[in-house]
Amino acid sequence: MIVSSVSLMAQKHGSGHTIYISGETIEIKIPGKSEQTEGKSKSDVIKQMEDSIKTELKEYTLKMQDQHFISDNVITEVYVDTINLAGNPSLSVTYSYALLNDTLKFQTDDFAPGKYLVNESNALQVALAVMKESIKGKLAKYVTTDKEISITVTGSADAVAIEKVIPYNGEFGERLTENCAVEGKILKMEVASSQGISNNQTLAFLRSFAVMDYLKNNIFLSGFPKLEYHHSAVVSAQRGGQFRRVSIEMIIYNAFK
């Protein structure tokens, strides 16, 4: 039995629940290994897996809030589901986050306008830390080197126009060229340190690429020959920090083989 200083209010969202962190004391029981598997259907196992990852995410979020790394304004989210692809059930896990109150000033939880590096969003760093822990823990028997895995990183930007070119300092090479999904089409995105960032589409793409670079160098490293990365860029018609963030969807094909 684990006692945590939080209260949870779950709201149905697709196949998952959104966790709102507020500040009261509750007790959370994490099922033992035998409780998780004996007499359970596949859907029960998926639900327990989701709940368990959510618990890890909640506990890590609280830890980061206690250390003042992020504020209690951050909502962290994980959704777990199965997808039937070519007759084989595949496992889909999506990591994302949001701000409970996007009108607060002087917040450093999410990307500031024009920023795109992982270390420039504290909320993103928390989500990535939980992703790393769940891959080593609850998802370890599914995320294996022999599995085909697809990771789609969606970077988003808001509607604030870029009036002055934002410097690109060559963090991922002097000239970067990658395919990226934009409004249902695959476009070739190009960024050069000599030209900088002149539009929100490129900025959203760079947020996606920065996360892919982090995943390659901090979570998956080498040894996953069947892992593929995909980029997606979204530019909102609205303004605000809630439209400047990243979500990560990982699909493990034929996960239960």
Backbone torsions as a table, in degrees:
resi	resn	phi	psi	omega
1	MET	NA	129.0	-179.3
2	ILE	-115.9	131.5	178.7
3	VAL	-104.1	126.0	-178.4
4	SER	-126.3	146.4	-180.0
5	SER	-88.4	71.5	177.6
6	VAL	-149.9	164.0	165.2
7	SER	-126.2	144.5	-175.3
8	LEU	-114.5	138.6	170.9
9	MET	-129.6	111.7	-174.4
10	ALA	-95.8	133.4	178.4
11	GLN	-121.7	128.2	-177.0
12	LYS	-64.0	133.6	-179.4
13	HIS	-147.4	97.4	-175.0
14	GLY	63.7	-123.2	-179.5
15	SER	-96.0	2.7	-174.9
16	GLY	-125.5	-169.8	178.7
17	HIS	-131.7	146.0	175.4
18	THR	-92.6	132.0	-178.5
19	ILE	-98.2	120.8	175.2
20	TYR	-103.8	124.2	-177.0
21	ILE	-100.0	126.6	-178.3
22	SER	-125.0	-56.2	176.7
23	GLY	152.1	19.9	178.2
24	GLU	-108.9	168.2	-176.5
25	THR	-94.5	127.5	174.9
26	ILE	-132.8	168.9	175.8
27	GLU	-111.5	136.5	-179.1
28	ILE	-124.2	126.3	177.4
29	LYS	-101.1	122.8	175.7
30	ILE	-95.7	119.2	-176.7
31	PRO	-60.6	144.6	173.7
32	GLY	-72.5	170.0	-174.6
33	LYS	-60.0	-43.3	-178.7
34	SER	-67.0	-34.4	178.9
35	GLU	-65.7	-30.0	-174.6
36	GLN	-76.8	-26.0	-169.0
37	THR	-114.8	-33.6	-172.4
38	GLU	-70.5	125.7	174.2
39	GLY	69.1	20.9	-176.7
40	LYS	-107.6	140.3	173.6
41	SER	-77.8	170.6	179.8
42	LYS	-60.8	-38.8	179.6
43	SER	-65.4	-35.8	177.0
44	ASP	-65.1	-41.1	179.3
45	VAL	-62.8	-42.9	178.9
46	ILE	-62.2	-43.7	-179.6
47	LYS	-64.2	-42.1	178.6
48	GLN	-65.4	-38.1	177.7
49	MET	-61.8	-45.9	179.1
50	GLU	-60.1	-46.7	-179.5
51	ASP	-61.5	-39.2	-178.8
52	SER	-67.4	-42.6	178.0
53	ILE	-65.3	-38.8	177.6
54	LYS	-61.1	-39.4	178.5
55	THR	-63.0	-44.5	176.8
56	GLU	-59.4	-44.1	-178.9
57	LEU	-63.2	-44.1	-179.9
58	LYS	-62.2	-45.5	-177.1
59	GLU	-65.8	-40.5	180.0
60	TYR	-69.2	-38.5	177.4
61	THR	-60.9	-44.5	177.4
62	LEU	-60.9	-40.8	179.1
63	LYS	-61.6	-44.5	-179.9
64	MET	-67.7	-32.8	175.9
65	GLN	-69.2	-41.6	178.5
66	ASP	-62.1	-32.6	179.3
67	GLN	-87.5	2.8	179.5
68	HIS	61.7	25.9	174.3
69	PHE	-74.5	-38.3	172.5
70	ILE	-131.5	163.2	178.1
71	SER	-89.1	171.3	176.3
72	ASP	-78.1	13.1	176.7
73	ASN	-85.6	-9.8	-174.8
74	VAL	-87.0	132.8	173.1
75	ILE	-110.2	119.5	178.4
76	THR	-102.7	143.6	-171.0
77	GLU	-137.3	141.2	172.1
78	VAL	-137.3	133.8	176.1
79	TYR	-124.6	130.7	179.1
80	VAL	-121.1	134.2	-179.1
81	ASP	-153.1	165.8	173.0
82	THR	-109.1	145.3	178.8
83	ILE	-126.4	131.6	178.6
84	ASN	-89.2	107.9	-179.2
85	LEU	-118.3	117.1	179.4
86	ALA	54.0	37.5	177.9
87	GLY	81.8	-1.3	-179.6
88	ASN	-113.4	127.2	178.8
89	PRO	-70.5	126.7	177.8
90	SER	-113.2	153.2	-176.5
91	LEU	-102.0	128.4	178.4
92	SER	-114.6	127.0	178.2
93	VAL	-128.5	122.5	-179.4
94	THR	-116.5	129.7	177.9
95	TYR	-111.7	128.5	177.8
96	SER	-153.1	-176.8	-177.5
97	TYR	-161.5	165.6	179.4
98	ALA	-154.7	175.6	175.7
99	LEU	-110.6	132.3	-179.7
100	LEU	-63.4	-41.5	178.7
101	ASN	-129.0	103.6	-175.3
102	ASP	-82.6	-0.1	-177.7
103	THR	-94.1	-6.1	-179.6
104	LEU	-65.9	139.6	-179.3
105	LYS	-92.3	158.5	174.2
106	PHE	62.2	28.0	175.4
107	GLN	-83.0	141.7	176.7
108	THR	-116.0	14.7	-175.7
109	ASP	-69.2	-34.1	-175.2
110	ASP	-120.8	179.7	179.8
111	PHE	-60.3	132.7	167.6
112	ALA	-77.4	161.3	178.4
113	PRO	-53.9	131.8	176.8
114	GLY	85.0	-3.6	-178.6
115	LYS	-96.4	152.0	-175.8
116	TYR	-146.5	-9.6	-178.4
117	LEU	-79.6	150.7	-177.6
118	VAL	-57.3	-41.7	-177.1
119	ASN	-74.8	3.7	176.8
120	GLU	-100.8	7.1	174.2
121	SER	-136.9	105.8	180.0
122	ASN	-64.0	-38.9	-179.4
123	ALA	-63.1	-40.1	177.2
124	LEU	-63.0	-40.6	-179.9
125	GLN	-62.7	-36.6	176.6
126	VAL	-64.7	-45.9	179.7
127	ALA	-60.9	-40.6	179.3
128	LEU	-68.3	-36.3	178.1
129	ALA	-64.2	-40.3	178.4
130	VAL	-69.5	-37.7	175.7
131	MET	-58.4	-44.1	179.2
132	LYS	-61.8	-44.4	-179.1
133	GLU	-66.4	-39.9	-178.5
134	SER	-70.1	-33.1	177.4
135	ILE	-68.0	-34.6	176.9
136	LYS	-79.8	-21.2	-174.8
137	GLY	-111.4	-94.6	-172.5
138	LYS	-62.6	-27.4	-177.1
139	LEU	-102.3	4.6	-171.3
140	ALA	-57.9	-37.8	-177.0
141	LYS	-78.1	-10.1	177.6
142	TYR	-101.6	-38.8	180.0
143	VAL	-88.2	83.8	-178.3
144	THR	-120.4	161.6	-172.6
145	THR	-67.6	-17.2	-179.4
146	ASP	-90.6	-5.0	-176.3
147	LYS	-89.7	146.7	169.2
148	GLU	-79.0	126.1	-177.1
149	ILE	-130.8	135.3	176.6
150	SER	-120.5	129.4	177.3
151	ILE	-120.1	121.2	176.4
152	THR	-110.3	119.8	179.5
153	VAL	-105.0	119.9	-179.7
154	THR	-106.0	114.5	174.8
155	GLY	-97.5	142.0	-179.2
156	SER	-127.6	153.5	176.3
157	ALA	-134.2	154.8	179.5
158	ASP	-91.6	-171.4	-172.1
159	ALA	-90.2	3.9	178.2
160	VAL	-66.9	118.7	-175.9
161	ALA	-67.7	144.6	176.2
162	ILE	-88.0	105.0	-177.1
163	GLU	-89.2	-28.5	178.0
164	LYS	-123.0	133.0	-176.2
165	VAL	-55.2	130.5	178.2
166	ILE	-86.8	129.4	-179.3
167	PRO	-64.0	137.1	166.8
168	TYR	-110.0	116.1	-170.1
169	ASN	-91.2	16.8	175.5
170	GLY	71.8	26.5	-179.2
171	GLU	-59.4	-27.9	-178.1
172	PHE	-117.3	26.8	-178.9
173	GLY	112.6	150.8	-178.1
174	GLU	-60.4	-36.4	177.5
175	ARG	-133.3	125.1	-176.3
176	LEU	-115.5	127.4	178.6
177	THR	-133.2	120.7	-178.2
178	GLU	-148.9	152.1	171.9
179	ASN	-76.4	145.0	-178.2
180	CYS	-149.8	136.9	177.2
181	ALA	-80.0	125.5	179.4
182	VAL	-136.8	115.4	178.1
183	GLU	52.2	45.0	175.7
184	GLY	82.2	1.4	179.1
185	LYS	-120.7	152.0	175.5
186	ILE	-94.8	115.0	-179.5
187	LEU	-113.8	151.8	175.3
188	LYS	-91.1	113.0	-179.3
189	MET	-93.0	137.1	179.6
190	GLU	-129.5	133.0	177.1
191	VAL	-134.1	131.6	178.8
192	ALA	-130.2	141.9	-179.7
193	SER	-64.7	-24.4	179.7
194	SER	-76.5	-16.3	-176.3
195	GLN	-113.4	-30.6	-179.9
196	GLY	78.3	-165.7	-175.1
197	ILE	-111.2	118.8	-174.1
198	SER	-114.4	-4.1	179.8
199	ASN	-147.5	159.2	-176.1
200	ASN	-68.5	-27.2	178.1
201	GLN	-62.3	-44.6	178.0
202	THR	-66.5	-38.2	178.7
203	LEU	-63.4	-44.0	177.5
204	ALA	-62.1	-41.3	177.5
205	PHE	-61.2	-43.0	-179.0
206	LEU	-64.5	-34.4	175.3
207	ARG	-63.2	-39.3	176.4
208	SER	-65.1	-46.6	-176.5
209	PHE	-65.2	-37.3	179.7
210	ALA	-61.6	-38.6	178.6
211	VAL	-69.7	-41.6	177.0
212	MET	-59.1	-44.1	178.9
213	ASP	-60.3	-40.3	177.8
214	TYR	-64.3	-45.9	-179.1
215	LEU	-60.3	-42.2	-179.3
216	LYS	-64.2	-36.3	-172.1
217	ASN	-99.1	-9.6	-175.5
218	ASN	-128.7	-20.3	-177.0
219	ILE	-118.8	-54.5	-174.2
220	PHE	-93.1	-28.7	178.6
221	LEU	48.3	-127.1	178.0
222	SER	-108.8	172.4	175.0
223	GLY	96.2	8.4	175.3
224	PHE	-120.6	74.7	-173.4
225	PRO	-66.1	-19.3	-177.5
226	LYS	-103.2	14.8	179.3
227	LEU	-88.2	128.8	177.5
228	GLU	-122.0	142.1	177.2
229	TYR	-109.5	145.3	176.6
230	HIS	-134.8	145.9	179.8
231	HIS	-110.5	146.3	174.3
232	SER	-140.1	137.7	-179.9
233	ALA	-124.1	131.5	-179.5
234	VAL	-125.9	129.4	175.0
235	VAL	-114.7	118.2	-177.0
236	SER	-78.9	156.5	173.6
237	ALA	-86.3	-0.4	-178.0
238	GLN	-116.8	163.9	-178.1
239	ARG	-107.3	151.7	175.5
240	GLY	132.7	159.6	-178.5
241	GLY	-60.8	-27.6	-179.4
242	GLN	-65.8	-12.4	178.1
243	PHE	-107.6	12.8	177.7
244	ARG	-122.6	79.1	-178.4
245	ARG	-157.8	-169.9	-175.0
246	VAL	-136.9	143.1	168.4
247	SER	-126.6	153.0	-175.5
248	ILE	-128.9	122.2	174.9
249	GLU	-112.1	124.7	177.1
250	MET	-112.7	124.4	176.5
251	ILE	-112.5	124.3	177.3
252	ILE	-105.0	107.9	-174.0
253	TYR	-73.9	141.6	-180.0
254	ASN	47.7	48.8	-168.5
255	ALA	-63.6	-29.0	-170.5
256	PHE	-99.6	10.4	179.9
257	LYS	-66.8	NA	NA
